[in-house]
Structures are given as structure tokens and as C-alpha cells.
Amino acid sequence: MNMDPLTLLLQPPVHHPVIPYVCTIFGGLRPGKMILVQGRVSGTANRFSIDLQVGCSTRPRADVAFHFNPRFSSSETLVVCNTLTREQWLHEDHHLCPQLRKGQPFLLLFLILEDKIKVSIEGQHLLDYPNRLPLCDVDTLGICGDVSVQGISFLCRNPFSDGDTEYPLCQPLKLGNVAMATPLSKPLPNGISDGHMTTVRGLASASPDDSLQFA
């Protein structure tokens, strides 16, 4: 199996970033990569945006492969999606999104595929957006506007899967102090099934007599 090692790069989650926020996506965008954004819309929001872009240049402005831009009016929420290339916007896509409301929390998942980006909100499919720029060039996430973000998580695909296009089960990020004493035992609420992945992040003990085991 030919495997791109960049698809296996793990990136630590980001908690409570200051908006506007820009960060590098480790390994760039690859088919199967997922970005989970947990936040809250401002109670007086006009709009906010989440951009998957090529670098972070401001002059000239970096190309934006996927511009996800919810706009709030008195009666509805309209999500505008677009691509910016050479400082020119292409044709806009519009989607109604009643799940996004002023003053309310949200959980957004962006699933990257070969030919499109799938977006879900609160576990429900919202939209598909065709890839208009090469995925391999996209290496930056930007968030700005009337929104607060509690957490951002970058999830890698299972390299041994057959390229499933369905959304994986993603739990909201656990915020605050997540230090856990060992030995540790935790239930798996939904069990284990084909394609299931579990990521464990931690710091190895400095003691040479300690060992680490998983069962």
C-alpha cells in the first residue's frame, strides 16, 4: 500500500483561540482529514467565516480554497460558500442553515474528500462543496467574525480504510483540565467497529521503571 506519511501527522487541539485566528494545518489538507470546530455565535452576530486557505498572506490576500461564511439576518441564517483565487471571488453557493443561530453553540465538522468538502452541523449533513483549488496547496485555517471558539480539533483519516465518505462519529472536545491518573479505565459508548480510531495523547513518565500498556 502506498501511504502518504503526511496523512498520519497528529496535531494537538486548540482551546479558546483569540478571534481572528490563523494556524497552520499540519501536513496540509489530505482526503479523509477532518476539522472539528466547537463554538458559539455572538448574540449580536452579523457574520463569521471559517477559511481553508493557501498560506496566510494578507497583501496580496492568500487564495482561499473554501470560504464558509454564515450570515445572520432577522429571519434566517444563510451560509455563503466560495473560493478566492488571485484575489478574485468565484461563483457563490448559498445554503440555508437554521441550526446556526445567534447566541447559540454549534459543532461543525469539515470532512475533506478527493473532489469535495462535506460539512455537517450537530451531526447532520449541511452541504457539499466542490474542490476548486488543489487540496495539496491548502495548509492554513483562518477564523474571523462574530464568533467565539471553544475548541478546534484536527483528525486524521484511517490509512487502512477503503475511502469511506460517511461522517465519522465525533464527540465534542473536552475542554479544561483533561489530566487523568493511571491506571485508567473508560467505557466506549458506541463500542468498536470497522474504521474506528482512538487517539491517546500524553507525556511519558521520566522514571525508567515505568511502562505503558493498553488493553
NULOLO-837113 format. One record per residue: residue in one letter; x, y, z of N, C-alpha, C, O in turn; chain. Coordinates in steps of 0.001 Angstrom, whole numbers, always signed. Example, Ala and Ser with C-alpha at 12.3 -4.5 7.8 and 13.67 -1.06 7.14 Angstrom:
2
<site "A" <+13190 -5690 +7800> <+12300 -4500 +7800> <+13200 -3300 +7800> <+14236 -3319 +8465> "A">
<site "S" <+12850 -2250 +7080> <+13670 -1060 +7140> <+12900 +30 +7870> <+13409 +1138 +8039> "A">
END
This chain:
215
<site "M" <+845 -1194 +0> <+0 +0 +0> <+882 +1246 +0> <+1769 +1380 +843> "A">
<site "N" <+638 +2173 -959> <+1341 +3445 -964> <+658 +4379 +23> <-540 +4643 -88> "A">
<site "M" <+1417 +4874 +979> <+834 +5687 +2031> <+1587 +7001 +2145> <+2813 +7017 +2259> "A">
<site "D" <+849 +8103 +2114> <+1446 +9422 +2284> <+1659 +9659 +3776> <+685 +9737 +4524> "A">
<site "P" <+2916 +9777 +4231> <+3146 +9955 +5673> <+2534 +11226 +6227> <+2295 +11313 +7431> "A">
<site "L" <+2271 +12219 +5379> <+1678 +13462 +5861> <+260 +13258 +6369> <-235 +14049 +7172> "A">
<site "T" <-408 +12182 +5895> <-1769 +11928 +6362> <-1789 +11439 +7797> <-2845 +11436 +8430> "A">
<site "L" <-646 +11025 +8327> <-592 +10458 +9671> <-144 +11463 +10723> <-77 +11124 +11904> "A">
<site "L" <+166 +12701 +10317> <+620 +13701 +11279> <-500 +14050 +12253> <-1610 +14388 +11840> "A">
<site "L" <-201 +13966 +13545> <-1160 +14358 +14564> <-935 +15816 +14938> <+201 +16278 +15037> "A">
<site "Q" <-2026 +16528 +15142> <-1958 +17939 +15501> <-2747 +18146 +16783> <-3908 +17744 +16854> "A">
<site "P" <-2147 +18763 +17802> <-2870 +18947 +19062> <-4066 +19865 +18883> <-4036 +20762 +18040> "A">
<site "P" <-5120 +19654 +19666> <-6285 +20539 +19574> <-5950 +21937 +20068> <-4983 +22142 +20801> "A">
<site "V" <-6763 +22884 +19653> <-6606 +24281 +20061> <-7797 +24645 +20936> <-8943 +24406 +20554> "A">
<site "H" <-7538 +25219 +22101> <-8603 +25585 +23027> <-8704 +27104 +23170> <-7701 +27783 +23392> "A">
<site "H" <-9907 +27621 +23042> <-10218 +29035 +23263> <-9273 +29986 +22521> <-8670 +30855 +23150> "A">
<site "P" <-9130 +29840 +21195> <-8272 +30774 +20455> <-8889 +32169 +20414> <-10109 +32325 +20442> "A">
<site "V" <-8026 +33174 +20346> <-8488 +34549 +20188> <-8855 +34766 +18722> <-8079 +34443 +17822> "A">
<site "I" <-10048 +35317 +18494> <-10535 +35562 +17139> <-10251 +37010 +16767> <-10542 +37887 +17581> "A">
<site "P" <-9699 +37327 +15587> <-9405 +36409 +14470> <-8242 +35474 +14791> <-7321 +35818 +15532> "A">
<site "Y" <-8320 +34271 +14201> <-7331 +33232 +14485> <-6873 +32601 +13177> <-7681 +32324 +12291> "A">
<site "V" <-5560 +32377 +13068> <-4983 +31719 +11891> <-3967 +30695 +12379> <-3167 +30991 +13267> "A">
<site "C" <-3991 +29492 +11807> <-2992 +28490 +12181> <-2668 +27604 +10981> <-3446 +27490 +10034> "A">
<site "T" <-1501 +26985 +11055> <-1083 +26026 +10040> <-1774 +24692 +10267> <-1948 +24266 +11409> "A">
<site "I" <-2168 +24033 +9191> <-2724 +22683 +9253> <-1576 +21716 +9013> <-1036 +21664 +7908> "A">
<site "F" <-1196 +20954 +10024> <-59 +20043 +9900> <-286 +19074 +8739> <-1308 +18389 +8687> "A">
<site "G" <+672 +19021 +7810> <+552 +18114 +6680> <-369 +18602 +5585> <-531 +17921 +4572> "A">
<site "G" <-989 +19783 +5763> <-1925 +20297 +4771> <-3204 +19482 +4712> <-3419 +18586 +5527> "A">
<site "L" <-4043 +19797 +3750> <-5285 +19043 +3570> <-5015 +17794 +2759> <-4312 +17837 +1750> "A">
<site "R" <-5572 +16687 +3201> <-5482 +15408 +2511> <-6855 +14759 +2550> <-7596 +14960 +3513> "A">
<site "P" <-7219 +13981 +1526> <-8509 +13285 +1566> <-8639 +12466 +2844> <-7735 +11711 +3203> "A">
<site "G" <-9756 +12618 +3519> <-10007 +11908 +4758> <-9734 +12723 +6002> <-10189 +12364 +7088> "A">
<site "K" <-8994 +13825 +5863> <-8739 +14670 +7040> <-10031 +15358 +7457> <-10879 +15673 +6621> "A">
<site "M" <-10170 +15588 +8764> <-11358 +16233 +9305> <-10954 +17370 +10229> <-9941 +17292 +10925> "A">
<site "I" <-11758 +18425 +10225> <-11553 +19552 +11131> <-12854 +19769 +11888> <-13907 +19986 +11287> "A">
<site "L" <-12772 +19709 +13211> <-13937 +19848 +14078> <-13846 +21189 +14794> <-12849 +21468 +15460> "A">
<site "V" <-14874 +22018 +14665> <-14888 +23343 +15285> <-16086 +23433 +16221> <-17232 +23258 +15808> "A">
<site "Q" <-15799 +23709 +17487> <-16838 +23842 +18503> <-16845 +25286 +18982> <-15822 +25788 +19447> "A">
<site "G" <-17996 +25964 +18875> <-18020 +27373 +19236> <-19410 +27871 +19560> <-20344 +27093 +19755> "A">
<site "R" <-19525 +29187 +19613> <-20801 +29834 +19901> <-20896 +31109 +19064> <-19952 +31896 +18993> "A">
<site "V" <-22056 +31293 +18432> <-22306 +32503 +17651> <-22598 +33656 +18609> <-23313 +33485 +19596> "A">
<site "S" <-22046 +34824 +18314> <-22325 +36006 +19128> <-23822 +36320 +19120> <-24508 +36096 +18123> "A">
<site "G" <-24318 +36841 +20242> <-25737 +37183 +20317> <-26129 +38322 +19408> <-27311 +38492 +19109> "A">
<site "T" <-25164 +39108 +18960> <-25434 +40223 +18045> <-24741 +40005 +16704> <-24387 +40965 +16019> "A">
<site "A" <-24551 +38760 +16337> <-23744 +38420 +15158> <-24340 +38959 +13863> <-25555 +38967 +13664> "A">
<site "N" <-23454 +39403 +13002> <-23797 +39732 +11621> <-23318 +38624 +10693> <-24054 +38170 +9817> "A">
<site "R" <-22058 +38191 +10899> <-21490 +37104 +10106> <-20185 +36635 +10742> <-19587 +37346 +11550> "A">
<site "F" <-19753 +35442 +10372> <-18400 +34986 +10672> <-17959 +34084 +9537> <-18772 +33690 +8700> "A">
<site "S" <-16674 +33753 +9502> <-16182 +32907 +8416> <-15118 +31952 +8926> <-14358 +32262 +9843> "A">
<site "I" <-15090 +30778 +8302> <-14053 +29780 +8504> <-13449 +29514 +7133> <-14151 +29096 +6213> "A">
<site "D" <-12142 +29754 +6993> <-11479 +29650 +5697> <-10413 +28561 +5714> <-9622 +28461 +6651> "A">
<site "L" <-10406 +27752 +4665> <-9317 +26819 +4395> <-8531 +27431 +3246> <-9036 +27517 +2126> "A">
<site "Q" <-7303 +27856 +3511> <-6614 +28719 +2564> <-5177 +28285 +2299> <-4640 +27388 +2949> "A">
<site "V" <-4579 +28954 +1322> <-3213 +28657 +882> <-2284 +29685 +1515> <-2091 +30768 +961> "A">
<site "G" <-1709 +29359 +2669> <-864 +30304 +3372> <-1680 +31366 +4091> <-2904 +31273 +4188> "A">
<site "C" <-976 +32383 +4597> <-1646 +33407 +5406> <-1303 +34826 +4957> <-1401 +35767 +5745> "A">
<site "S" <-908 +34980 +3713> <-571 +36306 +3201> <-1799 +37221 +3230> <-2920 +36784 +2969> "A">
<site "T" <-1564 +38501 +3554> <-2654 +39480 +3521> <-2523 +40457 +2358> <-3522 +41013 +1901> "A">
<site "R" <-1291 +40673 +1873> <-1057 +41551 +725> <+1 +40932 -176> <+1192 +41038 +118> "A">
<site "P" <-398 +40296 -1253> <-1776 +40060 -1680> <-2460 +39035 -781> <-1794 +38262 -91> "A">
<site "R" <-3776 +39031 -791> <-4520 +38107 +53> <-4316 +36678 -429> <-4319 +36406 -1629> "A">
<site "A" <-4141 +35777 +520> <-3936 +34367 +185> <-5161 +33790 -513> <-6292 +34194 -243> "A">
<site "D" <-4922 +32842 -1413> <-6032 +32114 -2023> <-6807 +31364 -939> <-6219 +30839 +6> "A">
<site "V" <-8117 +31321 -1086> <-8988 +30612 -145> <-9691 +29500 -903> <-10526 +29763 -1768> "A">
<site "A" <-9358 +28260 -581> <-9974 +27126 -1274> <-11433 +26963 -881> <-12277 +26643 -1718> "A">
<site "F" <-11732 +27187 +413> <-13108 +27033 +893> <-13398 +28128 +1914> <-12806 +28173 +2992> "A">
<site "H" <-14322 +29003 +1544> <-14777 +30106 +2398> <-16167 +29745 +2897> <-17128 +29728 +2128> "A">
<site "F" <-16270 +29452 +4204> <-17540 +29078 +4835> <-18001 +30282 +5647> <-17398 +30624 +6664> "A">
<site "N" <-19090 +30929 +5184> <-19444 +32254 +5693> <-20930 +32339 +6070> <-21751 +32729 +5239> "A">
<site "P" <-21286 +31980 +7312> <-22674 +32156 +7758> <-22994 +33641 +7937> <-22208 +34396 +8509> "A">
<site "R" <-24163 +34041 +7438> <-24625 +35420 +7561> <-25996 +35407 +8229> <-26869 +34621 +7862> "A">
<site "F" <-26172 +36288 +9215> <-27363 +36253 +10057> <-28234 +37474 +9794> <-27768 +38613 +9843> "A">
<site "S" <-29506 +37217 +9515> <-30482 +38285 +9376> <-31530 +38100 +10468> <-31397 +37214 +11312> "A">
<site "S" <-32559 +38921 +10458> <-33598 +38818 +11482> <-34461 +37581 +11309> <-35136 +37159 +12248> "A">
<site "S" <-34447 +36990 +10110> <-35375 +35889 +9845> <-34703 +34553 +9545> <-35321 +33507 +9741> "A">
<site "E" <-33434 +34556 +9067> <-32820 +33293 +8674> <-31298 +33403 +8692> <-30724 +34491 +8752> "A">
<site "T" <-30667 +32222 +8638> <-29206 +32159 +8526> <-28851 +31602 +7159> <-29286 +30509 +6795> "A">
<site "L" <-28069 +32346 +6411> <-27639 +31937 +5085> <-26139 +31684 +5116> <-25366 +32554 +5516> "A">
<site "V" <-25726 +30485 +4690> <-24305 +30165 +4596> <-23853 +30387 +3160> <-24362 +29758 +2232> "A">
<site "V" <-22897 +31283 +2988> <-22322 +31568 +1673> <-20976 +30857 +1581> <-20121 +31021 +2452> "A">
<site "C" <-20790 +30073 +529> <-19527 +29359 +306> <-18913 +29840 -1003> <-19619 +30083 -1982> "A">
<site "N" <-17587 +29975 -1007> <-16946 +30475 -2213> <-15457 +30128 -2186> <-14939 +29583 -1211> "A">
<site "T" <-14791 +30461 -3286> <-13347 +30271 -3438> <-12735 +31575 -3923> <-13268 +32227 -4821> "A">
<site "L" <-11609 +31950 -3322> <-10874 +33141 -3731> <-9575 +32712 -4389> <-8778 +31995 -3783> "A">
<site "T" <-9356 +33145 -5623> <-8110 +32833 -6312> <-7598 +34090 -7005> <-8330 +34752 -7740> "A">
<site "R" <-6326 +34409 -6759> <-5704 +35618 -7303> <-6526 +36858 -6963> <-6706 +37755 -7787> "A">
<site "E" <-7021 +36883 -5723> <-7805 +37989 -5165> <-9129 +38217 -5895> <-9681 +39316 -5856> "A">
<site "Q" <-9628 +37191 -6550> <-10922 +37265 -7220> <-11827 +36153 -6694> <-11440 +34985 -6666> "A">
<site "W" <-13051 +36535 -6272> <-14019 +35540 -5829> <-14671 +34862 -7020> <-14921 +35497 -8044> "A">
<site "L" <-14946 +33577 -6886> <-15651 +32829 -7916> <-17155 +32850 -7618> <-17626 +33677 -6838> "A">
<site "H" <-17891 +31946 -8236> <-19344 +31910 -8060> <-19712 +31449 -6653> <-19154 +30472 -6155> "A">
<site "E" <-20652 +32151 -6006> <-21087 +31802 -4656> <-22089 +30648 -4654> <-22922 +30523 -5552> "A">
<site "D" <-21987 +29807 -3621> <-23022 +28821 -3315> <-23744 +29283 -2055> <-23106 +29748 -1110> "A">
<site "H" <-25078 +29157 -2033> <-25877 +29591 -886> <-26620 +28400 -286> <-27159 +27560 -1007> "A">
<site "H" <-26639 +28343 +1058> <-27326 +27260 +1764> <-28002 +27829 +3007> <-27367 +28535 +3791> "A">
<site "L" <-29278 +27527 +3191> <-29956 +27903 +4427> <-29491 +26989 +5553> <-29305 +25789 +5349> "A">
<site "C" <-29304 +27557 +6738> <-28797 +26773 +7871> <-29514 +27204 +9150> <-28977 +28006 +9914> "A">
<site "P" <-30714 +26688 +9391> <-31448 +27072 +10610> <-30783 +26599 +11894> <-31104 +27100 +12972> "A">
<site "Q" <-29846 +25628 +11797> <-29177 +25130 +13010> <-28220 +26161 +13611> <-27927 +26115 +14806> "A">
<site "L" <-27731 +27092 +12783> <-26842 +28150 +13278> <-27689 +29357 +13663> <-28358 +29955 +12820> "A">
<site "R" <-27652 +29708 +14957> <-28483 +30808 +15442> <-27668 +31733 +16346> <-26722 +31306 +17008> "A">
<site "K" <-28051 +32988 +16358> <-27374 +33962 +17208> <-27420 +33520 +18666> <-28460 +33093 +19168> "A">
<site "G" <-26272 +33630 +19336> <-26207 +33326 +20751> <-26200 +31856 +21100> <-26205 +31509 +22281> "A">
<site "Q" <-26188 +30965 +20092> <-26289 +29534 +20339> <-24967 +28818 +20031> <-24214 +29251 +19159> "A">
<site "P" <-24688 +27715 +20754> <-23480 +26932 +20474> <-23642 +26112 +19204> <-24759 +25898 +18734> "A">
<site "F" <-22525 +25656 +18649> <-22565 +24822 +17448> <-21381 +23873 +17446> <-20376 +24096 +18121> "A">
<site "L" <-21528 +22806 +16668> <-20448 +21843 +16439> <-20394 +21579 +14945> <-21291 +20945 +14389> "A">
<site "L" <-19338 +22066 +14290> <-19175 +21928 +12841> <-18078 +20925 +12534> <-17027 +20922 +13174> "A">
<site "L" <-18331 +20074 +11547> <-17322 +19114 +11096> <-17093 +19298 +9606> <-18041 +19280 +8820> "A">
<site "F" <-15827 +19477 +9214> <-15435 +19578 +7809> <-14687 +18299 +7450> <-13628 +18012 +8010> "A">
<site "L" <-15241 +17536 +6517> <-14639 +16281 +6066> <-14078 +16496 +4668> <-14818 +16836 +3745> "A">
<site "I" <-12779 +16298 +4509> <-12099 +16563 +3241> <-12086 +15298 +2391> <-11639 +14247 +2849> "A">
<site "L" <-12573 +15394 +1159> <-12561 +14278 +215> <-11802 +14685 -1050> <-11438 +15848 -1222> "A">
<site "E" <-11570 +13714 -1925> <-10807 +13976 -3153> <-11420 +15095 -3986> <-10702 +15947 -4509> "A">
<site "D" <-12739 +15093 -4111> <-13399 +16006 -5039> <-14257 +17071 -4373> <-14773 +17959 -5051> "A">
<site "K" <-14418 +16994 -3048> <-15308 +17941 -2376> <-15019 +17991 -882> <-14263 +17181 -344> "A">
<site "I" <-15641 +18962 -234> <-15615 +19083 +1220> <-17044 +18929 +1712> <-17946 +19631 +1257> "A">
<site "K" <-17243 +18009 +2643> <-18555 +17799 +3239> <-18593 +18512 +4583> <-17638 +18450 +5357> "A">
<site "V" <-19702 +19187 +4854> <-19855 +19918 +6110> <-21091 +19409 +6834> <-22165 +19284 +6245> "A">
<site "S" <-20924 +19119 +8116> <-22074 +18753 +8941> <-22129 +19684 +10143> <-21111 +20231 +10568> "A">
<site "I" <-23336 +19859 +10685> <-23524 +20645 +11893> <-24372 +19842 +12858> <-25441 +19351 +12495> "A">
<site "E" <-23900 +19709 +14078> <-24577 +18911 +15109> <-24849 +17492 +14616> <-25879 +16902 +14942> "A">
<site "G" <-23919 +16946 +13827> <-24045 +15577 +13348> <-24950 +15400 +12147> <-25140 +14271 +11693> "A">
<site "Q" <-25519 +16482 +11610> <-26410 +16411 +10456> <-25746 +17050 +9241> <-25170 +18135 +9330> "A">
<site "H" <-25835 +16358 +8097> <-25216 +16880 +6877> <-25808 +18232 +6507> <-27025 +18418 +6539> "A">
<site "L" <-24939 +19173 +6156> <-25370 +20506 +5762> <-25141 +20761 +4285> <-26061 +21185 +3586> "A">
<site "L" <-23912 +20509 +3786> <-23628 +20852 +2395> <-22402 +20105 +1891> <-21579 +19615 +2664> "A">
<site "D" <-22310 +20034 +566> <-21118 +19578 -149> <-20576 +20766 -941> <-21339 +21524 -1539> "A">
<site "Y" <-19256 +20920 -937> <-18646 +21997 -1709> <-17538 +21416 -2570> <-16610 +20805 -2041> "A">
<site "P" <-17611 +21593 -3897> <-16594 +21001 -4780> <-15237 +21665 -4589> <-15153 +22872 -4366> "A">
<site "N" <-14183 +20874 -4678> <-12825 +21415 -4573> <-12480 +22177 -5852> <-12399 +21584 -6928> "A">
<site "R" <-12281 +23472 -5736> <-11962 +24311 -6890> <-10470 +24627 -6990> <-10000 +25090 -8029> "A">
<site "L" <-9729 +24378 -5915> <-8272 +24535 -5908> <-7646 +23214 -5476> <-8297 +22425 -4792> "A">
<site "P" <-6394 +22955 -5859> <-5747 +21700 -5466> <-5644 +21570 -3945> <-5179 +22484 -3264> "A">
<site "L" <-6078 +20432 -3427> <-6016 +20204 -1988> <-4599 +20322 -1453> <-4387 +20828 -351> "A">
<site "C" <-3630 +19857 -2230> <-2245 +19799 -1754> <-1675 +21177 -1449> <-659 +21283 -762> "A">
<site "D" <-2315 +22243 -1952> <-1820 +23596 -1703> <-2385 +24203 -416> <-1866 +25205 +77> "A">
<site "V" <-3436 +23606 +123> <-4156 +24199 +1255> <-3496 +23775 +2563> <-3422 +22584 +2867> "A">
<site "D" <-3015 +24750 +3337> <-2258 +24422 +4548> <-2571 +25322 +5735> <-1846 +25299 +6729> "A">
<site "T" <-3640 +26117 +5651> <-3914 +27106 +6696> <-5405 +27180 +6997> <-6240 +27110 +6095> "A">
<site "L" <-5728 +27323 +8288> <-7099 +27537 +8746> <-7211 +28950 +9299> <-6368 +29385 +10083> "A">
<site "G" <-8249 +29663 +8889> <-8489 +31005 +9410> <-9927 +31150 +9877> <-10847 +30686 +9204> "A">
<site "I" <-10130 +31789 +11021> <-11473 +32030 +11558> <-11557 +33494 +11968> <-10662 +34007 +12639> "A">
<site "C" <-12634 +34166 +11562> <-12820 +35556 +11954> <-14307 +35867 +12031> <-15140 +35083 +11577> "A">
<site "G" <-14634 +37023 +12612> <-16017 +37453 +12658> <-16650 +37337 +14033> <-15960 +37275 +15051> "A">
<site "D" <-17982 +37309 +14043> <-18767 +37389 +15276> <-18987 +36007 +15878> <-20103 +35486 +15873> "A">
<site "V" <-17924 +35426 +16390> <-17995 +34060 +16906> <-16930 +33883 +17986> <-15863 +34495 +17924> "A">
<site "S" <-17225 +33051 +18963> <-16210 +32601 +19915> <-16022 +31110 +19703> <-16984 +30388 +19442> "A">
<site "V" <-14786 +30652 +19814> <-14463 +29251 +19554> <-13931 +28619 +20832> <-12971 +29108 +21428> "A">
<site "Q" <-14563 +27532 +21245> <-14108 +26799 +22427> <-12991 +25816 +22086> <-12088 +25594 +22893> "A">
<site "G" <-13052 +25227 +20892> <-12023 +24261 +20549> <-12004 +23935 +19070> <-13027 +24000 +18388> "A">
<site "I" <-10811 +23579 +18580> <-10612 +23115 +17205> <-9825 +21820 +17284> <-8796 +21754 +17958> "A">
<site "S" <-10300 +20795 +16603> <-9597 +19508 +16594> <-9327 +19099 +15158> <-10191 +19230 +14291> "A">
<site "F" <-8111 +18597 +14911> <-7704 +18130 +13590> <-7597 +16608 +13654> <-6805 +16069 +14427> "A">
<site "L" <-8386 +15926 +12852> <-8473 +14473 +12908> <-7952 +13878 +11616> <-8278 +14359 +10531> "A">
<site "C" <-7140 +12827 +11726> <-6589 +12154 +10554> <-7464 +10970 +10171> <-8141 +10377 +11011> "A">
<site "R" <-7435 +10646 +8908> <-8208 +9508 +8426> <-7531 +8203 +8812> <-6361 +8177 +9192> "A">
<site "N" <-8285 +7131 +8708> <-7730 +5791 +8889> <-7029 +5388 +7593> <-7702 +5242 +6572> "A">
<site "P" <-5704 +5200 +7587> <-4991 +4894 +6338> <-5332 +3527 +5766> <-4986 +3242 +4620> "A">
<site "F" <-6003 +2675 +6536> <-6332 +1331 +6077> <-7790 +1206 +5647> <-8250 +116 +5306> "A">
<site "S" <-8519 +2328 +5664> <-9916 +2280 +5242> <-9993 +2272 +3729> <-8992 +2477 +3041> "A">
<site "D" <-11189 +2034 +3219> <-11397 +1966 +1772> <-11910 +3286 +1214> <-12541 +3323 +158> "A">
<site "G" <-11629 +4376 +1940> <-12043 +5683 +1437> <-13501 +5972 +1691> <-14162 +6580 +849> "A">
<site "D" <-14024 +5551 +2834> <-15415 +5828 +3174> <-15672 +7328 +3132> <-14810 +8129 +3495> "A">
<site "T" <-16861 +7695 +2686> <-17196 +9107 +2586> <-18229 +9517 +3621> <-18660 +10670 +3622> "A">
<site "E" <-18641 +8612 +4502> <-19600 +8970 +5528> <-18886 +9685 +6668> <-17689 +9502 +6890> "A">
<site "Y" <-19649 +10503 +7382> <-19077 +11203 +8523> <-18743 +10213 +9630> <-19539 +9320 +9923> "A">
<site "P" <-17570 +10363 +10250> <-17260 +9540 +11418> <-17995 +10081 +12633> <-18519 +11195 +12610> "A">
<site "L" <-18030 +9288 +13691> <-18619 +9748 +14936> <-17615 +10641 +15640> <-16524 +10183 +15980> "A">
<site "C" <-17953 +11904 +15869> <-17042 +12853 +16507> <-17707 +13431 +17742> <-18794 +14003 +17666> "A">
<site "Q" <-17050 +13279 +18868> <-17556 +13830 +20112> <-17062 +15262 +20280> <-15990 +15601 +19777> "A">
<site "P" <-17831 +16124 +20987> <-17336 +17467 +21294> <-16026 +17399 +22058> <-15770 +16444 +22790> "A">
<site "L" <-15197 +18423 +21881> <-13903 +18451 +22546> <-14084 +18584 +24047> <-14970 +19302 +24511> "A">
<site "K" <-13249 +17894 +24802> <-13264 +18012 +26252> <-12363 +19182 +26633> <-11146 +19127 +26452> "A">
<site "L" <-12967 +20226 +27156> <-12218 +21434 +27456> <-11798 +21456 +28917> <-12349 +20727 +29742> "A">
<site "G" <-10820 +22298 +29230> <-10362 +22410 +30602> <-9256 +21419 +30898> <-8555 +20971 +29990> "A">
<site "N" <-9097 +21075 +32165> <-8044 +20170 +32598> <-8441 +18742 +32281> <-9413 +18228 +32835> "A">
<site "V" <-7693 +18094 +31389> <-8040 +16729 +30993> <-7029 +15725 +31529> <-6998 +14580 +31078> "A">
<site "A" <-6201 +16139 +32489> <-5223 +15220 +33066> <-5950 +14075 +33765> <-6899 +14309 +34514> "A">
<site "M" <-5514 +12846 +33528> <-6146 +11665 +34104> <-5085 +10799 +34752> <-4018 +10573 +34181> "A">
<site "A" <-5384 +10315 +35945> <-4448 +9450 +36651> <-4532 +8036 +36095> <-5581 +7615 +35608> "A">
<site "T" <-3430 +7310 +36170> <-3405 +5911 +35761> <-3212 +5041 +36998> <-2595 +5484 +37967> "A">
<site "P" <-3727 +3811 +36987> <-4406 +3148 +35869> <-5758 +3789 +35557> <-6429 +4323 +36440> "A">
<site "L" <-6136 +3725 +34294> <-7335 +4400 +33816> <-8205 +3430 +33039> <-7705 +2653 +32226> "A">
<site "S" <-9495 +3474 +33284> <-10456 +2658 +32542> <-11641 +3529 +32178> <-12233 +4172 +33045> "A">
<site "K" <-11990 +3553 +30905> <-13104 +4364 +30428> <-13970 +3538 +29479> <-13435 +2758 +28691> "A">
<site "P" <-15299 +3691 +29536> <-16168 +2960 +28609> <-16103 +3551 +27206> <-15824 +4738 +27041> "A">
<site "L" <-16360 +2722 +26197> <-16517 +3170 +24814> <-18014 +3207 +24539> <-18619 +2158 +24317> "A">
<site "P" <-18633 +4402 +24547> <-20096 +4500 +24475> <-20711 +3772 +23289> <-21821 +3249 +23393> "A">
<site "N" <-20003 +3734 +22160> <-20562 +3119 +20958> <-19784 +1885 +20526> <-19933 +1416 +19397> "A">
<site "G" <-18954 +1360 +21422> <-18199 +165 +21082> <-17138 +435 +20034> <-16733 +1578 +19824> "A">
<site "I" <-16690 -629 +19377> <-15685 -542 +18320> <-16231 -1190 +17062> <-16818 -2270 +17112> "A">
<site "S" <-16033 -521 +15932> <-16491 -1053 +14652> <-15411 -821 +13612> <-14396 -185 +13895> "A">
<site "D" <-15629 -1340 +12399> <-14657 -1177 +11319> <-14355 +303 +11090> <-15266 +1128 +11010> "A">
<site "G" <-13066 +628 +10985> <-12659 +2004 +10723> <-12565 +2878 +11958> <-12190 +4046 +11861> "A">
<site "H" <-12904 +2326 +13128> <-12859 +3109 +14364> <-11411 +3447 +14723> <-10525 +2600 +14612> "A">
<site "M" <-11178 +4692 +15155> <-9845 +5122 +15567> <-9914 +5740 +16953> <-10854 +6467 +17273> "A">
<site "T" <-8928 +5450 +17760> <-8808 +6056 +19082> <-7426 +6690 +19191> <-6416 +6027 +18954> "A">
<site "T" <-7380 +7958 +19547> <-6121 +8675 +19693> <-5870 +8954 +21164> <-6738 +9484 +21857> "A">
<site "V" <-4692 +8602 +21636> <-4301 +8852 +23027> <-3110 +9797 +23020> <-2079 +9497 +22417> "A">
<site "R" <-3247 +10935 +23686> <-2151 +11891 +23795> <-1702 +11961 +25248> <-2535 +12002 +26154> "A">
<site "G" <-419 +11976 +25473> <+67 +12040 +26839> <+1549 +12316 +26891> <+2186 +12543 +25862> "A">
<site "L" <+2097 +12298 +28090> <+3516 +12541 +28320> <+4082 +11348 +29066> <+3593 +10991 +30137> "A">
<site "A" <+5117 +10727 +28500> <+5709 +9552 +29129> <+6397 +9934 +30436> <+6958 +11022 +30566> "A">
<site "S" <+6341 +9021 +31395> <+6982 +9244 +32691> <+8499 +9278 +32533> <+9065 +8603 +31673> "A">
<site "A" <+9144 +10077 +33381> <+10612 +10164 +33349> <+11259 +8984 +34052> <+12468 +8781 +33938> "A">
<site "S" <+10464 +8200 +34782> <+11022 +7066 +35520> <+11329 +5914 +34580> <+10454 +5517 +33812> "A">
<site "P" <+12546 +5355 +34609> <+12899 +4245 +33703> <+12198 +2945 +34068> <+12213 +1995 +33285> "A">
<site "D" <+11579 +2889 +35256> <+10922 +1655 +35691> <+9460 +1592 +35280> <+8822 +549 +35424> "A">
<site "D" <+8918 +2702 +34767> <+7512 +2730 +34383> <+7330 +2172 +32983> <+8217 +2288 +32136> "A">
<site "S" <+6182 +1568 +32747> <+5832 +1071 +31416> <+4409 +1490 +31101> <+3648 +1861 +31994> "A">
<site "L" <+4052 +1429 +29822> <+2734 +1845 +29364> <+2089 +695 +28625> <+2697 +107 +27730> "A">
<site "Q" <+843 +367 +28998> <+140 -742 +28368> <-1283 -322 +28034> <-1915 +445 +28759> "A">
<site "F" <-1768 -850 +26911> <-3156 -647 +26513> <-3809 -2009 +26361> <-3186 -2949 +25867> "A">
<site "A" <-5065 -2119 +26784> <-5796 -3378 +26644> <-7226 -3088 +26233> <-8019 -4014 +26060> "A">
END
